Amino acid sequence: MKNFLLLFVLLSAVAASPCRGAEYNLSMLPRYFPEKLTAMITPLAEYLSQKTGQRMTPVLTDNFAQYEARLLNGTIRIGYENPLVYVNVSRVHQVLVTAVKGKGGDRFRGIIIARPDSGIRSPADLKNKKIMIVGRTSAGGYLSQKIALAGVGLDVDRDCQLSVAADNRQENVIISVAIGDVDAGFIRESALHKADKYIVPGSVGVVYRAAWLPNWAFSVDRSLPAALKQRIKSALLALDSKSKVLQAMGLKGFKEARDSDYDVMRKFKTR
């Protein structure tokens, strides 16, 4: 009888505790090389595993299209992506918090870069020029610039010769500009020095700062249990700015967010 009661107590305790057998893939839009991405998200996965009682496994994707597809098909349940990609996947993913970073806080922008000897000094100089973008779903490496330039009468898709960076890497845009393969490049403002070790110092300069956009979204599959969503959100909002998690991601913190915060992006969707 004692053994039966002990077994009953143990089974009850297991039933009442969080399921530790569950595993959730966590990923980030691959705008940097794999080594940097791994260093950025591994501390986050370890932290959320500890705080939620669920196993969070960091995974990488090869490019923006693959990342987006895996969020949509459910093989990545937790993600960190730019606002345009979030809008593209928002029918199956729900934003919990938005990133806070640098002088922009909960918003960011793209820039236009060129070689100092390119002769490009203003948006008007970009007409008919060869421009490399990060990707058609890159907010800081395409959309921010597209919006800003449209405001001064330049349609980048019609008036410029656009090419897409290999693997949607910000570094590849910078390198291509530095060596003269293209006349100019569109990148996120915070990525300006990401390729410094690969290029000649002074070979790239900022020509134009583009439109501000809502910052990156930390999102989860809408089908996740409500209690787990809340634990994830609470854990992210509780992070101290000096934590190794935020330092690895290059952030000051996270701010609570709603889906409607990204409505401004929906009219600029590329599909």
C-alpha positions, 0 to 999 in steps of 0.5 A: 500500500505504501509503495502504491501511494508513493507511486501515485504521488510521483505520477501526480508530480510529473503530471503537474510539472511542465513537459520537459520532453517537448522540443522547440526549434528556435531560429533567426533570419540569416542576415549574417554568416553562420558562425555569427548567427550561432553565437547570437542565438545559442545563449538565447536558446539556453536561457529560454530553455531554463526559464520555460522548462522546455528544450529550445534548440537553435537551428540555422537556415541557408537563406531568407526564403528557407527561413520563411518557409520553415516558419510557415510549415511549422518546423521552426516554432520560435523565430526572430525576424525583420518586420517584412518577413514577420508580416509574411508569416503572421498568419501562423506566427504571433509577435510577442516582443520587438527588439530595442537597439541603438539610437533607434530604440524599437525602430531601425532603418537601412542605408545606401553605401557606395565607394567614395570614388563612385561619384554617387552623392545623392539619391538622384545619382543612383538612377541606372546604377547597379545596386546590390540589395540584401534581398526582396524580403529584407527590411533594412537591405531593400524596403527601407531604401525603396520607401525613402527613394520613392519619396524623392521620385526614384523607383528602384525596381524600375530606375536601377539595376538591382541584384540580390546578395548571395545567401542574403548576407549583409557582408556580401553587399558591403564586399561587392560595393568595396571591390567595385562589382556594383555601384552601390548597396542597400544594407541595414544601418547597424551592419555597416561595419560587419565586413570590415575585416574583409575590405580595404579601410575607407573603401565604403561610405554612407551615401544616404540614410533611409526610412525608419521601420518597426524593429525586428519581431520575436515571434512564436507559432500561434498554436503554442500553448498560451502558458508557454507563450506567456513564459517566453514573453516574460523571460524576454522582458525580464532580460537585463541589458547587461545579460550575455543573451542581449549582448550576444544579440547586440540588443538593449532589450525587448519591448512588448509588441502587438501584431498591429504594430506592424500594420505599416509594413503590410501595404509594402508586402512584396506578395 
